[in-house]
Amino acid sequence: MVALVAAIGAGLLVHGRSSSSTLTGQVAPDFRLPDLRDTSRTVSLASLRGRPVVLNFWAAWCTPCVQELPGLQRVHARFASRVTFFGVDNRDSRRLALELLRRSNVTYDSGYDPGGVVASRYRLLGMPMTFVISPAGRVLWAHVGQVAEADLQAQLDRFVGR
């Protein structure tokens, strides 16, 4: 019981909800991470600017993350020409993360952050957590927990248009 209360207090067990993240309206913290699939390649948030970005923090050990990936991939497929999707594999095993991406047929890029450095910059309130970032780099929307495909689609319709 004590562990459950501690986990809830730490924000590790959350139900999906939009968040008034302290970052909403602010410039999204930049980062530079090795690409999860190609370790010779590095990706930064600055390199993604110019288009809206869906930034999703996930891990293979996180059940809601695993459940949400297929829906994220479907929304990515609908918006691929207008929105960049990028995942941050947070505090995870590279091998397990790569296996999960293959099983889930996820095609968008993910960075590898085994120490959770980027997650701490984004002040995660739980896992998974998804941000929509403007082309200029401002956080427009944040969602804690498993994001429903329809909710993400609605937010992108709102910020990007149909």
C-alpha positions in Angstrom: 0.0 0.0 0.0 2.8 2.4 0.9 4.5 1.7 -2.5 1.2 2.4 -4.3 0.7 5.7 -2.5 4.4 6.6 -3.3 3.9 5.8 -6.9 0.8 7.9 -7.2 2.5 10.8 -5.4 5.5 10.5 -7.8 3.2 10.7 -10.8 4.1 7.2 -12.0 0.6 5.9 -12.1 -1.7 8.2 -14.0 -4.8 8.0 -16.0 -4.8 9.8 -19.4 -5.5 13.5 -19.0 -4.6 16.7 -20.6 -2.2 18.6 -18.5 -1.6 22.2 -17.8 2.1 21.3 -17.8 4.3 24.1 -16.5 5.8 24.1 -20.0 2.6 24.9 -21.9 3.2 28.2 -23.7 6.9 28.1 -23.1 9.8 27.2 -25.4 10.2 23.5 -25.4 13.6 22.5 -23.9 16.1 21.5 -26.6 17.8 18.2 -26.4 20.3 16.1 -28.4 19.9 12.3 -28.3 21.3 9.3 -30.1 18.8 7.9 -32.5 17.4 4.7 -31.0 17.7 2.7 -34.3 20.9 4.2 -35.7 23.4 5.1 -32.9 25.7 6.9 -35.4 23.0 9.5 -35.8 22.0 12.2 -33.3 18.7 14.1 -33.3 18.0 17.4 -31.6 14.7 19.2 -31.1 16.2 22.2 -32.9 16.7 20.1 -36.0 12.9 19.3 -36.0 11.8 22.9 -36.0 9.8 24.4 -38.9 7.0 21.9 -38.5 4.8 20.9 -35.6 6.3 18.1 -33.5 4.5 15.4 -31.5 7.0 14.5 -28.8 6.1 11.3 -26.9 8.0 9.9 -23.9 7.7 6.1 -23.7 9.4 2.9 -22.6 9.0 -0.8 -23.3 8.5 -1.5 -19.5 5.5 1.0 -19.5 2.2 -0.9 -20.3 0.2 2.2 -21.3 3.1 3.2 -23.5 3.0 -0.2 -25.3 -0.8 0.1 -25.7 -0.6 3.7 -27.1 2.1 3.1 -29.8 -0.2 1.7 -32.5 -2.5 4.6 -32.2 0.4 7.1 -32.3 1.6 5.3 -35.5 -1.8 5.6 -37.1 -2.0 9.4 -36.3 1.5 9.8 -37.6 0.5 8.1 -40.9 -2.3 10.6 -41.3 -0.2 13.7 -40.5 3.2 12.5 -41.8 3.4 15.2 -44.5 2.7 18.0 -42.0 3.8 16.9 -38.5 7.0 15.4 -37.2 6.5 12.6 -34.7 9.4 11.8 -32.4 9.6 9.4 -29.5 11.9 9.6 -26.5 12.7 6.1 -25.1 13.0 6.9 -21.4 15.1 4.9 -18.9 14.8 1.7 -20.9 16.7 -1.1 -22.5 17.7 -0.4 -26.1 17.1 -4.0 -27.1 13.6 -4.2 -25.5 12.7 -0.8 -27.0 13.8 -1.8 -30.5 11.8 -5.1 -30.2 8.7 -3.1 -29.2 9.0 -0.6 -32.1 9.3 -3.6 -34.5 6.2 -5.4 -33.0 4.2 -2.1 -33.0 5.3 -1.2 -36.6 6.3 2.3 -35.5 8.1 4.0 -38.3 8.8 7.5 -36.8 12.1 8.2 -35.1 12.9 7.8 -31.4 15.8 9.0 -29.4 17.5 6.9 -26.7 17.6 8.5 -23.2 18.6 5.7 -20.8 19.3 8.2 -18.0 16.1 10.1 -18.3 17.9 13.4 -18.8 15.4 14.8 -21.3 12.4 13.6 -19.3 13.7 15.6 -16.3 14.0 18.7 -18.6 10.3 18.2 -19.6 9.2 17.7 -16.0 7.3 14.5 -16.8 4.2 14.0 -14.6 3.9 10.3 -15.6 4.5 7.9 -18.4 3.7 8.0 -21.2 3.6 11.8 -21.7 2.9 13.5 -25.0 3.6 17.1 -26.1 2.5 19.0 -29.2 5.2 21.6 -30.0 4.7 24.5 -32.5 6.9 25.0 -35.5 8.6 27.8 -33.6 9.3 25.4 -30.7 6.6 26.4 -28.1 4.7 23.7 -26.1 1.1 24.0 -27.3 -0.4 21.0 -25.5 0.6 18.2 -23.0 -1.1 15.0 -22.1 -0.2 12.7 -19.2 -0.9 9.0 -19.6 -2.0 7.0 -22.6 -3.3 9.4 -25.2 -6.4 8.3 -27.1 -5.9 8.3 -30.9 -9.0 10.5 -31.3 -7.8 13.1 -28.7 -4.4 13.5 -30.4 -6.1 13.7 -33.8 -8.4 16.5 -32.5 -5.4 18.4 -31.1 -3.5 18.2 -34.3 -6.6 19.2 -36.3 -6.9 22.2 -33.9 -3.2 23.2 -34.3 -2.4 22.1 -37.8 -5.8 21.9 -39.5 -7.3 19.0 -41.4 
